[in-house]
Amino acid sequence: MPSLCRDCLATFESHARCPECRSPRVRSHPELFSLNIAHMDCDAFYASVEKRDNPELASKPVIIGGGKRGVVSTACYVARIRGVRSAMPMFQALKLCPDGVVVPPRMNAYVEASRAIREMMLELTPEIEPLSLDEAFMNLAGTERLHGRPPAVMLARLIKRMKDELGLTGSIGLSHNKFLAKVASDLEKPKGFSVIGVAETQEFLQDKPVKLIWGVGAVSQASLAKAGIHTFTDLLRWELEDLTARFGSLGTRLYHLARGEDRRRVSAHEPVKSISKETTFFEDTGNLELLDGHLWRLAEQVADNAKARGLAGQVVTLKLKKSNFQSLTRRLSLRDSTQLADVIYRTARGLFDQVASEAPFRLIGTGISGLVSADDADRAGDLLDPDAGKRSDIERATDSIREKFGKSAIRKGRALR
Protein backbone atom coordinates (compact mmCIF):
# COMPACT_ATOMS: atom_id res chain seq x y z
CA MET A 1 0.00 0.00 0.00
CA PRO A 2 1.40 3.46 -0.86
CA SER A 3 2.82 5.12 2.25
CA LEU A 4 4.38 8.43 3.22
CA CYS A 5 6.54 9.47 6.16
CA ARG A 6 5.28 12.82 7.40
CA ASP A 7 8.64 13.60 9.02
CA CYS A 8 11.27 12.86 6.36
CA LEU A 9 8.81 12.76 3.40
CA ALA A 10 10.06 9.37 2.22
CA THR A 11 7.63 7.26 0.15
CA PHE A 12 7.50 3.47 0.36
CA GLU A 13 5.22 0.45 0.55
CA SER A 14 3.28 0.08 3.79
CA HIS A 15 5.30 -0.13 7.02
CA ALA A 16 4.43 0.59 10.64
CA ARG A 17 7.49 2.85 10.77
CA CYS A 18 9.39 4.78 8.14
CA PRO A 19 12.22 2.59 6.82
CA GLU A 20 14.37 5.72 6.35
CA CYS A 21 14.06 7.63 9.65
CA ARG A 22 12.08 5.12 11.78
CA SER A 23 9.35 7.67 12.49
CA PRO A 24 5.92 6.23 13.39
CA ARG A 25 4.20 9.19 11.68
CA VAL A 26 3.32 7.22 8.58
CA ARG A 27 0.23 7.76 6.43
CA SER A 28 -0.83 4.80 4.27
CA HIS A 29 -3.77 4.65 1.89
CA PRO A 30 -4.52 2.85 -1.41
CA GLU A 31 -5.27 6.16 -3.17
CA LEU A 32 -2.71 8.28 -1.31
CA PHE A 33 -0.80 9.34 -4.43
CA SER A 34 -3.76 9.75 -6.80
CA LEU A 35 -5.91 12.28 -4.89
CA ASN A 36 -5.42 16.02 -5.43
CA ILE A 37 -8.11 18.09 -3.66
CA ALA A 38 -6.96 19.24 -0.22
CA HIS A 39 -8.20 21.29 2.70
CA MET A 40 -5.63 22.74 5.11
CA ASP A 41 -6.85 23.96 8.49
CA CYS A 42 -4.46 25.51 11.01
CA ASP A 43 -4.66 24.09 14.53
CA ALA A 44 -6.13 26.57 17.06
CA PHE A 45 -4.61 29.29 14.89
CA TYR A 46 -4.94 32.43 17.04
CA ALA A 47 -3.87 30.60 20.20
CA SER A 48 -0.96 28.94 18.36
CA VAL A 49 0.33 32.33 17.17
CA GLU A 50 0.17 33.63 20.75
CA LYS A 51 2.06 30.61 22.09
CA ARG A 52 4.67 30.94 19.37
CA ASP A 53 5.23 34.61 20.13
CA ASN A 54 5.25 34.10 23.90
CA PRO A 55 6.96 30.79 24.83
CA GLU A 56 5.85 31.22 28.46
CA LEU A 57 2.35 30.28 27.27
CA ALA A 58 3.47 27.04 25.59
CA SER A 59 2.06 24.59 28.15
CA LYS A 60 -0.74 26.79 29.48
CA PRO A 61 -4.45 26.79 28.59
CA VAL A 62 -4.73 29.89 26.39
CA ILE A 63 -8.09 31.53 25.71
CA ILE A 64 -8.35 34.26 23.09
CA GLY A 65 -11.06 36.82 23.81
CA GLY A 66 -12.22 39.76 25.87
CA GLY A 67 -12.42 40.36 29.60
CA LYS A 68 -14.56 38.48 32.10
CA ARG A 69 -17.72 39.85 30.48
CA GLY A 70 -16.59 39.06 26.95
CA VAL A 71 -16.75 35.88 24.91
CA VAL A 72 -14.21 33.31 23.75
CA SER A 73 -12.90 33.88 20.24
CA THR A 74 -10.92 30.64 20.21
CA ALA A 75 -8.95 28.46 22.63
CA CYS A 76 -5.92 26.21 22.49
CA TYR A 77 -6.37 22.45 22.74
CA VAL A 78 -5.34 22.39 26.42
CA ALA A 79 -8.29 24.69 27.19
CA ARG A 80 -10.60 22.77 24.84
CA ILE A 81 -9.97 19.58 26.80
CA ARG A 82 -11.40 21.43 29.81
CA GLY A 83 -14.57 22.20 27.81
CA VAL A 84 -13.81 25.73 26.58
CA ARG A 85 -15.37 26.48 23.20
CA SER A 86 -15.61 29.39 20.77
CA ALA A 87 -18.44 31.89 21.48
CA MET A 88 -18.67 30.72 25.09
CA PRO A 89 -19.12 33.54 27.65
CA MET A 90 -15.75 34.25 29.24
CA PHE A 91 -17.05 33.83 32.79
CA GLN A 92 -18.21 30.32 31.92
CA ALA A 93 -14.89 29.49 30.21
CA LEU A 94 -12.98 30.57 33.32
CA LYS A 95 -15.24 28.44 35.53
CA LEU A 96 -14.34 25.42 33.43
CA CYS A 97 -10.70 26.44 33.17
CA PRO A 98 -9.84 28.74 36.12
CA ASP A 99 -6.12 28.68 35.30
CA GLY A 100 -6.78 29.77 31.70
CA VAL A 101 -4.67 32.63 30.40
CA VAL A 102 -6.91 35.15 28.62
CA VAL A 103 -5.17 36.90 25.73
CA PRO A 104 -6.80 39.72 23.71
CA PRO A 105 -6.77 39.02 19.95
CA ARG A 106 -4.02 40.57 17.80
CA MET A 107 -5.40 40.57 14.27
CA ASN A 108 -2.27 42.08 12.72
CA ALA A 109 -0.18 39.15 13.97
CA TYR A 110 -2.70 36.61 12.70
CA VAL A 111 -2.93 38.24 9.27
CA GLU A 112 0.87 38.30 8.98
CA ALA A 113 1.08 34.59 9.84
CA SER A 114 -1.74 33.82 7.40
CA ARG A 115 0.08 35.63 4.59
CA ALA A 116 3.26 33.65 5.26
CA ILE A 117 1.31 30.37 5.06
CA ARG A 118 -0.41 31.54 1.87
CA GLU A 119 2.98 32.19 0.25
CA MET A 120 4.00 28.61 1.04
CA MET A 121 0.77 27.33 -0.51
CA LEU A 122 1.37 29.36 -3.67
CA GLU A 123 4.64 27.50 -4.15
CA LEU A 124 2.55 24.32 -4.46
CA THR A 125 -0.32 25.55 -6.64
CA PRO A 126 -1.95 28.77 -7.83
CA GLU A 127 -5.38 27.21 -7.27
CA ILE A 128 -6.06 28.20 -3.67
CA GLU A 129 -9.47 29.10 -2.26
CA PRO A 130 -9.15 30.75 1.17
CA LEU A 131 -12.07 30.31 3.56
CA SER A 132 -10.61 32.42 6.36
CA LEU A 133 -7.21 33.43 7.72
CA ASP A 134 -6.49 29.89 8.89
CA GLU A 135 -7.97 27.53 6.30
CA ALA A 136 -8.07 27.06 2.54
CA PHE A 137 -8.83 24.57 -0.22
CA MET A 138 -6.12 23.65 -2.71
CA ASN A 139 -6.32 21.92 -6.08
CA LEU A 140 -3.03 20.17 -6.80
CA ALA A 141 -4.11 18.40 -10.00
CA GLY A 142 -1.27 18.48 -12.51
CA THR A 143 1.36 19.61 -10.01
CA GLU A 144 3.18 16.27 -9.78
CA ARG A 145 4.98 16.98 -13.04
CA LEU A 146 6.04 20.40 -11.70
CA HIS A 147 7.28 19.22 -8.32
CA GLY A 148 8.33 15.69 -9.22
CA ARG A 149 6.37 14.34 -6.27
CA PRO A 150 2.67 13.50 -5.67
CA PRO A 151 0.35 16.07 -4.04
CA ALA A 152 0.29 14.12 -0.76
CA VAL A 153 4.05 14.50 -0.37
CA MET A 154 3.95 18.22 -1.11
CA LEU A 155 1.15 18.71 1.41
CA ALA A 156 3.18 16.93 4.09
CA ARG A 157 6.09 19.18 3.14
CA LEU A 158 3.87 22.25 3.54
CA ILE A 159 2.88 21.23 7.09
CA LYS A 160 6.53 20.50 7.93
CA ARG A 161 7.60 23.94 6.65
CA MET A 162 4.84 25.64 8.63
CA LYS A 163 6.17 23.99 11.80
CA ASP A 164 9.88 24.51 11.07
CA GLU A 165 9.74 28.04 9.64
CA LEU A 166 6.67 29.59 11.27
CA GLY A 167 6.24 27.58 14.46
CA LEU A 168 2.63 26.75 13.56
CA THR A 169 0.82 23.47 12.94
CA GLY A 170 -2.04 22.48 10.68
CA SER A 171 -4.16 19.52 9.63
CA ILE A 172 -4.62 18.22 6.09
CA GLY A 173 -7.67 16.60 4.53
CA LEU A 174 -7.01 14.95 1.15
CA SER A 175 -9.79 13.60 -1.07
CA HIS A 176 -11.43 13.75 -4.51
CA ASN A 177 -13.69 16.78 -3.84
CA LYS A 178 -14.01 19.81 -1.56
CA PHE A 179 -16.74 18.44 0.70
CA LEU A 180 -14.78 15.31 1.61
CA ALA A 181 -11.46 17.15 1.87
CA LYS A 182 -12.94 19.49 4.50
CA VAL A 183 -14.52 16.56 6.36
CA ALA A 184 -11.18 14.75 6.32
CA SER A 185 -9.22 17.69 7.76
CA ASP A 186 -11.35 17.55 10.93
CA LEU A 187 -10.92 13.84 11.56
CA GLU A 188 -7.59 13.83 13.39
CA LYS A 189 -6.97 17.39 14.61
CA PRO A 190 -4.52 18.62 15.72
CA LYS A 191 -1.61 17.76 13.40
CA GLY A 192 -3.78 15.43 11.35
CA PHE A 193 -3.36 14.08 7.84
CA SER A 194 -6.52 12.23 6.81
CA VAL A 195 -7.47 10.71 3.47
CA ILE A 196 -10.89 9.77 2.07
CA GLY A 197 -10.59 7.92 -1.22
CA VAL A 198 -13.10 7.36 -4.01
CA ALA A 199 -13.54 3.67 -3.28
CA GLU A 200 -14.37 4.14 0.41
CA THR A 201 -16.61 7.22 0.14
CA GLN A 202 -19.99 5.49 0.49
CA GLU A 203 -18.87 3.23 3.32
CA PHE A 204 -17.26 6.16 5.15
CA LEU A 205 -20.36 8.38 4.96
CA GLN A 206 -23.22 5.94 5.54
CA ASP A 207 -23.63 6.16 9.33
CA LYS A 208 -22.27 9.69 9.79
CA PRO A 209 -24.65 12.37 11.19
CA VAL A 210 -25.91 15.03 8.77
CA LYS A 211 -24.38 17.74 10.99
CA LEU A 212 -21.09 16.70 9.41
CA ILE A 213 -22.13 18.79 6.41
CA TRP A 214 -20.70 22.29 6.58
CA GLY A 215 -23.57 24.76 6.92
CA VAL A 216 -26.11 22.31 8.36
CA GLY A 217 -26.63 23.90 11.76
CA ALA A 218 -29.12 23.40 14.55
CA VAL A 219 -32.09 24.77 12.60
CA SER A 220 -31.45 22.60 9.53
CA GLN A 221 -30.82 19.56 11.72
CA ALA A 222 -34.16 20.09 13.46
CA SER A 223 -35.98 20.34 10.10
CA LEU A 224 -34.27 17.21 8.82
CA ALA A 225 -35.03 15.34 12.04
CA LYS A 226 -38.75 16.04 11.56
CA ALA A 227 -38.45 14.20 8.26
CA GLY A 228 -36.67 11.30 9.94
CA ILE A 229 -33.26 12.27 8.54
CA HIS A 230 -30.42 11.95 11.02
CA THR A 231 -27.64 10.26 9.05
CA PHE A 232 -26.35 10.01 5.50
CA THR A 233 -27.99 6.59 5.28
CA ASP A 234 -31.34 8.24 5.97
CA LEU A 235 -30.71 10.68 3.12
CA LEU A 236 -30.02 7.83 0.69
CA ARG A 237 -33.62 6.65 1.08
CA TRP A 238 -34.95 9.87 -0.48
CA GLU A 239 -35.32 10.60 -4.16
CA LEU A 240 -33.88 13.84 -5.51
CA GLU A 241 -37.31 15.23 -6.41
CA ASP A 242 -38.70 14.58 -2.92
CA LEU A 243 -35.74 16.14 -1.11
CA THR A 244 -35.86 19.20 -3.38
CA ALA A 245 -39.62 19.58 -2.98
CA ARG A 246 -39.34 19.51 0.82
CA PHE A 247 -36.07 21.39 1.43
CA GLY A 248 -35.50 23.39 -1.75
CA SER A 249 -31.89 23.96 -2.85
CA LEU A 250 -30.67 22.46 0.43
CA GLY A 251 -32.41 19.22 -0.48
CA THR A 252 -30.65 19.10 -3.85
CA ARG A 253 -27.31 19.69 -2.15
CA LEU A 254 -27.99 17.03 0.47
CA TYR A 255 -28.92 14.46 -2.18
CA HIS A 256 -25.54 14.79 -3.88
CA LEU A 257 -23.44 15.12 -0.72
CA ALA A 258 -25.05 11.98 0.72
CA ARG A 259 -23.48 10.18 -2.23
CA GLY A 260 -20.14 11.91 -1.78
CA GLU A 261 -20.70 14.05 -4.88
CA ASP A 262 -19.44 17.63 -4.95
CA ARG A 263 -18.73 19.28 -8.30
CA ARG A 264 -17.69 22.65 -6.91
CA ARG A 265 -14.34 23.81 -8.23
CA VAL A 266 -11.57 25.21 -6.09
CA SER A 267 -12.09 28.90 -6.91
CA ALA A 268 -8.71 30.59 -6.95
CA HIS A 269 -8.42 34.34 -6.45
CA GLU A 270 -11.96 34.58 -5.06
CA PRO A 271 -12.12 38.06 -3.55
CA VAL A 272 -13.18 38.59 0.05
CA LYS A 273 -16.80 39.76 -0.14
CA SER A 274 -17.47 40.56 3.49
CA ILE A 275 -15.96 40.68 6.97
CA SER A 276 -18.20 39.74 9.86
CA LYS A 277 -18.22 38.42 13.41
CA GLU A 278 -21.02 36.94 15.48
CA THR A 279 -21.55 35.29 18.82
CA THR A 280 -24.13 32.76 20.02
CA PHE A 281 -25.33 32.87 23.62
CA PHE A 282 -25.79 29.78 25.73
CA GLU A 283 -28.97 31.37 27.07
CA ASP A 284 -31.29 33.71 25.15
CA THR A 285 -30.99 37.28 26.41
CA GLY A 286 -32.98 40.48 26.17
CA ASN A 287 -30.53 42.44 28.33
CA LEU A 288 -29.95 45.53 26.17
CA GLU A 289 -26.81 46.59 28.03
CA LEU A 290 -25.27 43.15 27.57
CA LEU A 291 -26.23 43.04 23.89
CA ASP A 292 -24.78 46.51 23.39
CA GLY A 293 -21.48 45.39 24.88
CA HIS A 294 -21.36 42.40 22.58
CA LEU A 295 -22.17 44.60 19.59
CA TRP A 296 -19.29 46.93 20.37
CA ARG A 297 -16.79 44.08 20.79
CA LEU A 298 -17.93 42.49 17.52
CA ALA A 299 -17.61 45.85 15.74
CA GLU A 300 -14.06 46.16 17.10
CA GLN A 301 -13.16 42.70 15.81
CA VAL A 302 -14.59 43.46 12.37
CA ALA A 303 -12.69 46.76 12.29
CA ASP A 304 -9.43 45.10 13.40
CA ASN A 305 -9.79 42.50 10.65
CA ALA A 306 -10.56 45.17 8.03
CA LYS A 307 -7.62 47.34 9.11
CA ALA A 308 -5.26 44.36 9.03
CA ARG A 309 -6.38 43.54 5.47
CA GLY A 310 -6.37 47.17 4.28
CA LEU A 311 -10.08 47.01 3.43
CA ALA A 312 -13.18 49.10 4.15
CA GLY A 313 -16.89 48.39 3.74
CA GLN A 314 -19.68 50.40 2.17
CA VAL A 315 -22.50 48.39 3.79
CA VAL A 316 -22.96 47.58 7.49
CA THR A 317 -25.02 44.51 8.38
CA LEU A 318 -26.66 43.52 11.65
CA LYS A 319 -27.60 39.88 12.20
CA LEU A 320 -29.80 38.58 15.00
CA LYS A 321 -31.35 35.22 15.76
CA LYS A 322 -34.44 34.99 17.93
CA SER A 323 -35.19 32.32 20.51
CA ASN A 324 -37.30 30.45 17.92
CA PHE A 325 -34.27 30.40 15.55
CA GLN A 326 -35.83 32.99 13.23
CA SER A 327 -33.09 35.16 11.72
CA LEU A 328 -33.31 38.93 11.44
CA THR A 329 -30.94 40.76 9.11
CA ARG A 330 -30.74 44.52 8.61
CA ARG A 331 -28.38 46.42 6.29
CA LEU A 332 -27.51 50.06 5.73
CA SER A 333 -25.40 51.51 2.91
CA LEU A 334 -23.01 54.24 4.01
CA ARG A 335 -22.19 57.47 2.19
CA ASP A 336 -18.49 56.76 2.76
CA SER A 337 -16.76 53.39 3.10
CA THR A 338 -15.45 52.65 6.60
CA GLN A 339 -13.12 50.44 8.57
CA LEU A 340 -13.69 52.22 11.89
CA ALA A 341 -15.17 50.34 14.84
CA ASP A 342 -16.98 53.50 15.92
CA VAL A 343 -18.85 53.84 12.61
CA ILE A 344 -19.61 50.11 12.37
CA TYR A 345 -20.90 50.04 15.94
CA ARG A 346 -23.02 53.19 15.67
CA THR A 347 -24.57 52.04 12.40
CA ALA A 348 -25.26 48.53 13.72
CA ARG A 349 -26.65 49.97 16.96
CA GLY A 350 -29.08 52.12 14.97
CA LEU A 351 -30.22 49.00 13.10
CA PHE A 352 -30.50 47.11 16.38
CA ASP A 353 -32.74 49.78 17.89
CA GLN A 354 -35.25 49.13 15.09
CA VAL A 355 -35.74 45.51 16.18
CA ALA A 356 -34.78 45.52 19.88
CA SER A 357 -38.41 44.96 20.86
CA GLU A 358 -38.22 41.46 19.35
CA ALA A 359 -35.76 40.29 22.02
CA PRO A 360 -34.75 37.91 23.52
CA PHE A 361 -32.00 36.86 21.11
CA ARG A 362 -29.73 33.84 20.95
CA LEU A 363 -27.23 35.30 18.46
CA ILE A 364 -25.94 38.74 17.51
CA GLY A 365 -23.49 39.64 14.79
CA THR A 366 -22.31 42.51 12.63
CA GLY A 367 -20.15 42.96 9.58
CA ILE A 368 -19.26 45.01 6.54
CA SER A 369 -19.61 44.22 2.84
CA GLY A 370 -19.16 46.03 -0.45
CA LEU A 371 -15.45 45.90 0.32
CA VAL A 372 -13.03 48.38 -1.23
CA SER A 373 -9.47 49.50 -0.58
CA ALA A 374 -9.15 51.48 2.63
CA ASP A 375 -7.06 54.18 0.95
CA ASP A 376 -9.99 56.58 0.66
CA ALA A 377 -12.12 55.34 3.54
CA ASP A 378 -13.52 57.49 6.36
CA ARG A 379 -12.56 60.80 4.77
CA ALA A 380 -15.83 62.45 3.82
CA GLY A 381 -16.93 63.21 7.37
CA ASP A 382 -20.52 63.55 8.56
CA LEU A 383 -22.18 66.95 8.57
CA LEU A 384 -24.91 65.61 10.86
CA ASP A 385 -22.36 64.36 13.39
CA PRO A 386 -19.67 67.04 13.97
CA ASP A 387 -17.88 64.84 16.54
CA ALA A 388 -17.37 61.97 14.05
CA GLY A 389 -14.00 63.30 12.89
CA LYS A 390 -12.80 63.66 16.47
CA ARG A 391 -13.82 60.07 17.28
CA SER A 392 -12.06 58.87 14.12
CA ASP A 393 -8.82 60.60 15.19
CA ILE A 394 -9.13 59.09 18.67
CA GLU A 395 -9.63 55.59 17.25
CA ARG A 396 -6.59 55.91 14.98
CA ALA A 397 -4.51 57.13 17.93
CA THR A 398 -5.85 54.28 20.05
CA ASP A 399 -4.83 51.80 17.34
CA SER A 400 -1.27 53.15 17.40
CA ILE A 401 -1.06 52.85 21.19
CA ARG A 402 -2.43 49.30 21.15
CA GLU A 403 -0.02 48.26 18.41
CA LYS A 404 2.86 49.49 20.56
CA PHE A 405 1.72 48.49 24.05
CA GLY A 406 -0.81 45.71 23.49
CA LYS A 407 -4.51 45.29 22.84
CA SER A 408 -5.52 45.92 26.45
CA ALA A 409 -3.60 49.19 26.78
CA ILE A 410 -6.80 51.19 26.12
CA ARG A 411 -10.34 49.92 26.36
CA LYS A 412 -13.71 51.67 26.09
CA GLY A 413 -16.12 51.36 28.98
CA ARG A 414 -18.81 49.75 26.83
CA ALA A 415 -16.39 46.89 26.09
CA LEU A 416 -16.73 45.81 29.74
CA ARG A 417 -20.49 45.32 29.57
Residue pairs with C-beta under 8 A, 6 or more apart in sequence:
1 13
1 14
1 28
1 29
1 30
1 32
2 11
2 13
2 14
2 28
2 29
2 30
2 31
2 32
2 33
3 11
3 12
3 13
3 14
3 15
3 26
3 27
3 28
3 32
4 10
4 11
4 26
4 27
4 28
4 32
4 152
4 153
4 156
5 11
5 12
5 18
5 20
5 21
5 23
5 25
5 26
6 23
6 25
6 26
6 27
6 156
6 159
6 160
6 193
7 18
7 21
7 23
7 25
7 160
8 18
8 20
8 21
8 23
9 149
9 153
9 156
9 157
9 160
10 18
10 19
10 20
10 21
11 33
11 149
11 150
11 153
12 18
12 19
12 20
14 28
15 26
16 24
16 26
17 23
17 24
17 26
18 24
18 25
18 26
27 152
27 156
27 193
27 195
29 195
29 197
30 197
30 199
31 195
31 197
31 198
31 199
32 150
32 152
32 174
32 195
33 150
33 151
33 152
33 153
34 150
35 151
35 152
35 174
35 175
35 176
35 195
35 197
36 139
36 140
36 141
36 143
36 151
36 176
37 137
37 138
37 139
37 140
37 141
37 174
37 175
37 176
37 177
37 178
37 180
37 181
37 266
38 137
38 138
38 139
38 140
38 151
38 155
38 172
38 173
38 174
38 175
38 181
39 135
39 136
39 137
39 138
39 172
39 173
39 178
39 181
39 182
39 184
39 185
40 121
40 135
40 136
40 138
40 155
40 158
40 159
40 170
40 171
40 172
40 173
40 185
41 134
41 135
41 170
41 171
41 173
41 185
41 186
41 189
42 48
42 117
42 134
42 135
42 162
42 168
42 169
42 170
42 171
43 77
43 168
43 169
43 170
43 171
43 189
43 190
43 191
44 74
44 75
44 76
44 77
44 80
44 190
45 74
45 110
45 113
45 133
45 134
45 168
46 64
46 73
46 74
46 105
46 110
46 134
47 62
47 63
47 64
47 74
47 75
47 76
47 79
47 103
48 76
48 167
48 168
48 169
49 106
49 109
49 110
49 113
49 168
50 57
50 62
50 64
50 103
50 106
51 57
51 58
51 62
51 76
52 166
52 167
52 168
53 109
57 101
57 103
59 78
60 78
60 99
60 100
60 101
61 75
61 76
61 78
61 79
61 82
61 84
61 97
61 99
61 100
61 101
62 75
62 76
62 78
62 79
62 100
62 101
62 103
63 72
63 75
63 76
63 79
63 84
63 90
63 93
63 94
63 97
63 100
63 101
63 102
63 103
64 72
64 73
64 74
64 75
64 102
64 103
64 104
64 105
65 71
65 72
65 73
65 74
65 90
65 93
65 102
65 104
65 105
66 90
66 104
66 297
66 415
67 90
67 102
67 411
67 415
67 416
68 90
68 91
68 94
69 90
69 91
69 293
69 416
69 417
70 89
70 90
70 297
70 415
71 87
71 88
71 89
71 90
71 279
71 294
71 297
72 84
72 85
72 86
72 87
72 88
72 89
72 90
72 93
73 86
73 105
73 301
74 86
75 84
75 85
75 86
75 93
75 100
77 190
79 93
79 97
79 100
82 96
82 97
82 100
83 96
83 97
84 93
84 96
84 97
84 100
85 93
87 279
87 280
88 282
89 281
89 282
90 102
92 282
93 100
94 100
94 102
104 406
104 407
104 408
105 301
105 304
105 407
106 407
107 301
107 304
107 305
107 307
107 308
108 304
108 307
108 308
108 403
110 133
110 134
110 308
111 133
111 305
111 308
111 309
113 133
113 166
113 168
114 133
114 134
116 165
116 166
117 162
117 166
117 168
117 170
118 128
118 130
118 136
120 158
120 161
120 162
120 165
121 128
121 136
121 138
121 158
122 128
124 138
124 140
124 143
124 147
124 154
124 155
124 158
125 138
125 139
125 140
125 143
126 268
127 138
127 139
127 140
127 266
127 268
128 136
128 137
128 138
128 266
128 268
129 136
129 137
129 138
129 266
129 267
129 268
129 270
130 136
130 270
131 137
135 185
137 178
137 181
137 182
137 266
138 155
138 266
139 265
139 266
139 268
140 151
140 154
140 155
141 151
143 151
143 154
144 150
144 151
147 153
147 154
151 174
152 174
152 195
155 172
155 174
155 193
156 172
156 193
158 170
158 172
159 169
159 170
159 172
159 191
159 193
162 168
162 169
162 170
163 169
169 190
169 191
170 191
171 185
171 186
171 188
171 189
171 190
171 191
171 192
171 193
171 194
172 184
172 185
172 192
172 193
172 194
173 180
173 181
173 182
173 183
173 184
173 185
173 186
173 187
173 192
173 194
173 195
173 196
174 181
174 184
174 193
174 194
174 195
174 196
175 181
175 183
175 184
175 195
175 196
175 197
176 196
176 197
176 198
176 201
177 260
177 261
177 262
177 263
177 264
178 262
178 264
178 266
179 213
179 214
179 257
179 260
179 262
179 264
180 196
180 201
180 260
180 262
181 196
182 214
183 196
183 212
184 194
184 195
184 196
185 192
185 194
187 194
188 194
196 204
201 260
202 259
202 260
204 260
205 232
205 258
205 260
206 231
206 232
206 233
206 236
207 231
207 232
207 233
208 231
208 232
209 230
209 231
210 216
210 220
210 221
210 224
210 229
210 230
210 231
210 232
210 234
210 235
210 254
211 217
211 221
212 232
213 254
213 257
216 224
218 325
219 325
220 250
222 325
223 247
224 230
224 247
224 254
227 246
228 234
229 235
229 238
232 258
235 243
235 254
235 255
235 258
236 258
236 259
238 251
238 255
240 251
240 252
240 255
242 251
243 251
243 252
243 254
243 255
244 251
244 252
244 255
245 251
247 254
256 262
256 263
271 371
272 309
272 311
272 371
273 369
273 371
274 313
274 317
274 367
274 368
274 369
274 371
275 302
275 305
275 306
275 309
275 311
275 313
275 367
275 368
275 369
275 371
276 302
276 317
276 319
276 365
276 366
276 367
276 368
277 298
277 301
277 302
277 305
277 365
277 366
277 367
278 298
278 319
278 363
278 364
278 365
278 366
279 294
279 298
279 363
279 364
279 365
280 321
280 362
280 363
281 361
281 362
281 363
284 323
284 360
284 361
284 362
285 291
285 359
285 360
285 361
286 359
286 360
286 361
288 356
288 359
289 417
290 417
291 352
291 356
291 359
291 361
291 364
292 349
292 352
292 414
292 417
293 414
293 415
293 416
293 417
294 364
294 417
295 345
295 348
295 349
295 352
295 364
295 366
296 341
296 345
296 412
296 414
296 415
296 417
297 415
298 348
298 364
298 365
298 366
299 341
299 342
299 344
299 345
299 348
299 366
300 341
300 345
300 415
302 341
302 344
302 366
302 367
302 368
303 339
303 340
303 341
303 344
304 341
306 312
306 313
306 339
306 368
306 371
306 374
307 339
307 374
307 399
310 373
310 374
311 339
311 371
311 372
311 373
311 374
312 337
312 338
312 339
312 368
312 371
312 372
312 373
312 374
312 377
312 378
313 334
313 337
313 338
313 339
313 344
313 367
313 368
313 369
313 370
313 371
313 372
314 333
314 334
314 337
314 368
314 369
314 370
314 371
314 372
315 331
315 332
315 333
315 334
315 368
315 369
315 370
316 331
316 332
316 334
316 338
316 343
316 344
316 347
316 348
316 351
316 366
316 367
316 368
317 329
317 330
317 331
317 348
317 366
317 367
317 368
317 369
318 328
318 329
318 330
318 331
318 348
318 351
318 352
318 364
318 365
318 366
319 327
319 328
319 329
319 363
319 364
319 365
319 366
319 367
320 327
320 328
320 329
320 352
320 355
320 358
320 361
320 363
320 364
320 365
321 327
321 328
321 361
321 362
321 363
321 364
322 328
322 358
322 360
322 361
322 362
323 360
323 361
323 362
325 362
328 355
328 358
330 351
330 352
330 354
330 355
331 351
331 369
332 347
332 350
332 351
333 370
334 343
334 347
335 380
335 382
336 377
336 378
336 379
336 380
336 381
337 370
337 372
337 374
337 376
337 377
337 378
338 344
338 368
338 377
338 378
339 368
339 374
339 377
339 378
340 378
340 391
340 392
340 395
341 395
342 388
342 391
342 392
342 395
343 378
343 388
343 392
344 366
344 368
345 366
348 366
352 364
378 392
381 388
381 389
382 388
398 410
401 409
401 410
402 409
402 410
